[in-house]
Amino acid sequence: MEEIIIEFMSGPKDGDTLSFETMLDSGKPAQITIGRREGCDVCLSYDSQVSREHALLLYDGSRFWLEDSSSTNGTFLGEDRIDGR
């Protein structure tokens, strides 16, 4: 996998896509920040349920990992809550 593509599936960015390099040449997993803050890789500034620094998506070359960044409302993967606290 040479790039990670994230597609918005609802909201004002519905259908938009973001592309990220896997950055595995450095030996470190790709890290994609998700949150309301403008500097986040995936910025959801329009969603009041999302914390400024909400979650982190990691890719180690074979698997994806999702970490909650101690967000106020938690992070969910389907019905399962991933809580960083």
N, C-alpha and C positions, 0 to 999 in steps of 0.2 A: 504494500500500500504506500503510495507516494504522497497522497494528500488525504485529508479528512474533510468531508463536505457536510455541513450542517444546513438543513433546510427548515425554515420556519413553517409551521403547519397551522397557525391561527394568528389572530391579532392583526395589527396594522402592517406587519411585515410578512404576512401570509404569502408563501411562494418564493420569497427571497432566499438566497443561499449565501453561505460564507464558506470560504475555502482556507484550509490551514495546511502547512507542510508538516509532515510527521516529525521532523527534527531529530530523527534517531541517529544521525551521523555522530552527534556529540555523545552518544551513549546514554543520554537521559531520555525519559519518556516525554512525548509531546504533552504540554500542559495548556489547556484552554480554560480561561476564567469566564465565569458566567455571573452576571449581576446587573444591577441598575446603574452602577457607576460608569461614567463615560469611558474610562480607560479599560474596561473589561473587553475581552475578545468577543464575547457574545453579550451585547448591551441590550437590556430589556428595560430601558428607562421609562417606558409607558406603563409598566406593570407594578402596581403598588404592593402586590403580594411577594415580590422579589426583593431580597435584601441588596444593599449596595454591593457587597461581595458575597454572593449567594452560594456558589458551588464551583468545583474544579473538576474538569474532565481530563483524564490522563489516558494516554495510549502508549503501551510498552512495546509495540511491535507485533503483538499477537492478540492482546486483550485490551478492552476499555475498562476504566475504573471511574466511578463517580463518587466524589467526596463532598459532603456538605461542609460549608465554611462557617459553621456555627450560625446559620441563618435564623432569623426570627421564626419563620413559619415552617422550617424544615424543607428537605428536598425529597421528592418522591420519584421512584422508578416504578411506574405502574401504580399499584396499590401499596407498595412497600415504602415505608418512610426510612430515609437514610439520615440519621441525625448525628451531627458533628459535635454535639455537646457531651 
